[in-house]
Structures are given as structure tokens and as C-alpha cells.
Amino acid sequence: MKQLSVYVGVDDKQVDLFEGQYVVKNGVSYNSHVLFGDKIAVIDTVDVHFKDEWLGNIAKAVGKKTPDYLVVSHMEPDHSGSIAAFAQAYPTAKIVVNNKIAVMLGQYFPKIKLADRLVTVVDGGTLDLGGGRTLTFAFVPMVHWPEVMVEYDNAEKTLYSADAFGKFGARDVEEPWDDEARRYYIGIVGKYGLQVKNALNKLGGLDIARIRPLHGPDLTGDAIAHALELYTKWANYEPEDDGIMIAYTSVYGHTEQAVRELEYLVSSRARNVKVFDLARSDWAECVAYAFKSETVVFATTTYSADAFPAMREFVDRLVERNFQNRRVALIENGTWVPAAARVLKSKLENCKNLTYVGEPVTIMSALNGDSRKKLKELSELL
């Protein structure tokens, strides 16, 4: 039986930092597919370092035939990096783009002549591959670049979703979807919740049997409903559960001691608590967990009349991703003029719908009877 589509993407086990900042201990995949109708379309390319492997995969998939189209969904180089190599390997193939993608093509590949090979589509436009197979294009700007579009294939009821519904991790790695999908989404797309909601609404009427993102595994069956449920929560900045995250920094151990006592007091009341040492934890995991949790406790030392650097960076990353709709609590430590709580509150003032739990707990150097009492009171409020 003739295959309707073939996976031709690659796993990148060499990369250590995705986008130069996200730790990817299990690598990442660059997904690409060949679709067969009367005509043949390739959906997206791969990072340029894997162009030869990718072109080999395409040649194996198409045999003696030649691709008629290359569809470009997103111009970020991990997906567009091999366009020039494809254009050279298949000089008769057309390149399917939208207007913004066409502009970026010229920016990324100024030395190659593609203008006479471009097929420019509009939002809601279609590409007929023949044999009853049609691709329909939907523009989803700022999910997470302005030029992004997705494709719906009627033959296999498949949504080629660009970066949406992607995750870190190579495809041959067995691991839970949620954690690495969350870390990916919050880190890279998290700022654009409104645009994600618009995209979800736009695609809501499609009969989707499978989602194929540009990173990570295909989603089918119950996995689609689960992913949509999470994406709806993430796009609306809603917590996934009623858990409590305690994020802390500690120089000489006194702030950590307070955090561990608070952890004991809260967990003894059967609340789900997770503690992160910000100086020793993956920052992207910390940011993602803050968005997962209903409550975040910030505990930090005063450092140069400010909050400790790792805490400053953590809060800045939350703010730039539109952190909101959470309960928060503050614990500060200082030996002469504690200032961390004031600094953090100032940083968080533009975040929407934050509910402060109690007053900031101030520790003067080390826990004493008074600060322990306030810590116990905070645990009861939490």
C-alpha cells in the first residue's frame, strides 16, 4: 500500500543548549515530512548541520521521483537552515511561503535566487497536491515568530503545527511529554498567551486525527485532548495544580534553613511542595514549574542592596513571560538592611492578578524566635 506521508526528520544528539540557552540533555528533533499526492510536498527542513542526513532521508522516501514543493512553515534556522541545500538538490521544486516568510528568506539566504520559485499563499489558502490531497494554510503570528503558519492535510487529517505542541528531547527518547513540553512552551512561547489562544480558536473547527509539531513526537488520540487542555491552561496563565513552589537562594545556609523549615511545615499539612535552589537548578525548569504551580514562595538574601543575582534573573524571566494569576509569598534575609522583599515586589508589580500571602517574612542574619513564629504563620496561610 502506498504511503501517504513519510517522516524524514533528524534527531540532534549533539546540541547542548537549544537556542543557546535551554539545556537539552536528551537532545532535540527537527521534524520534516514528505507528503505524496499526484505531486510531492516536503514539509519544512532541518538545521543546516544535518542537511546531508535529511536530504538522504528525502531521496530514500521519494525514490526516483522529485519533490514538487517545499513548504516553509517557520523561518527559525533550526527549521529553515537547509532550504538552500534543498533548492540546489531539487532545482525544479517550488518553495511555498507567505509574504513574511518570503522577506525572511531573502534575509537568511541573500546569495541564492529563489524569487521565481516562490509560491506565495494567503491565510486560509490551499495547495492542491492532487489525488484528493489538499493542504490548507492558517497563519498563527507570534506562535512564536510573526511569519509562522501551519498546514492542515485533509488526506490524513493531520495538523502540521510548526512549533506549537513541540517538546525538547529526541524522538527516540522515551520520557513523559508534559515536563519537556511545558519547559519548551513556557520558555519559548510563554510570553504570547493571547496569540496562542487566537491560534487555538482559529484551529478549533478542524477534524484533527494527528498533530505533527516541528519538535518532538506526533500526537494522536487522547494525547491530542491532553495537549489541548494543557495549552489552554498555559495560554490563559492558569496553574495546573494547587502545588506550592519554593524558589530560593542562600549564601551561607541561613535562608536555606528557613526554606527547609517552611517546606516541612507546609508538607506536613499534605500540600504538594517542591523546592528549587535557583543557583543550582536549570532556570528553564524553575520558570516552567512556577507556571505549573498555584503558589510561588520567593526566598532570597539581600545582596548589594538588591536581591541575590540568581533570584533577580528568575523573577525577570517570569515577568517577561507574563507571569500572573498566582499566589505569591516573600521571605528575605539581610544582616543590616534587608531589601530583597522590596526589590522583588517592585519587579512583580506589573504582573497581573498576583495575590500576596501574608506579609514578607524578614530574617535578620539567621532564624530566631520571632522569625520562626512568622514562618509558622506563613505556613498556615499557605
C-alpha positions, 0 to 999 in steps of 0.5 A: 500500500502506498504511503501517504506521508513519510517522516524524514526528520533528524534527531540532534544528539549533539546540541547542548543548549537549544537556542543557546540557552535551554539545556537539552540533555536528551537532545532535540528533533527537527521534524520534516515530512514528505507528503505524496499526492499526484505531486510531492510536498516536503514539509519544512527542513532541518538545521543546516548541520544535518542537511546531508542526513535529511536530504538522504532521508528525502531521496530514500522516501521519494525514490526516483521521483522529485519533490514538487514543493517545499513548504516553509512553515517557520523561518527559525534556522533550526527549521529553515537552515537547509532550504538552500541545500534543498533548492540546489538538490531539487532545482525544479521544486517550488518553495511555498511561503507567505509574504513574511516568510518570503522577506525572511528568506531573502534575509537568511539566504541573500546569495541564492535566487529563489524569487521565481520559485516562490509560491506565495499563499494567503491565510486560509489558502490551499495547495492542491497536491492532487489525488484528493490531497489538499493542504490548507494554510492558517497563519498563527503570528507570534506562535512564536515568530510573526511569519509562522503558519501551519498546514492542515492535510485533509488526506490524513487529517493531520495538523502540521503545527510548526512549533506549537505542541513541540517538546525538547528531547529526541524522538527516540527518547522515551520520557513523559511529554508534559515536563519537556513540553511545558519547559519548551512552551513556557520558555519559548512561547510563554510570553504570547498567551493571547496569540496562542489562544487566537491560534487555538480558536482559529484551529478549533473547527478542524477534524484533527486525527494527528498533530505533527509539531516541528519538535518532538513526537506526533500526537494522536488520540487522547494525547491530542485532548491532553495537549489541548487542555494543557495549552489552554491552561498555559495560554490563559496563565492558569496553574495546573495544580494547587502545588506550592513552589519554593524558589530560593537562594542562600549564601551561607545556609541561613535562608536555606534553613528557613526554606527547609523549615517552611517546606516541612511545615507546609508538607506536613499539612499534605500540600504538594511542595517542591523546592528549587535552589535557583543557583543550582537548578536549570532556570528553564525548569524553575520558570516552567514549574512556577507556571505549573504551580498555584503558589510561588514562595520567593526566598532570597538574601539581600545582596548589594542592596538588591536581591541575590543575582540568581533570584533577580534573573528568575523573577525577570524571566517570569515577568517577561513571560507574563507571569500572573494569576498566582499566589505569591509569598516573600521571605528575605534575609539581610544582616543590616538592611534587608531589601530583597522583599522590596526589590522583588515586589517592585519587579512583580508589580506589573504582573497581573492578578498576583495575590500576596500571602501574608506579609514578607517574612524578614530574617535578620542574619539567621532564624530566631524566635520571632522569625520562626513564629512568622514562618509558622504563620506563613505556613498556615496561610499557605 
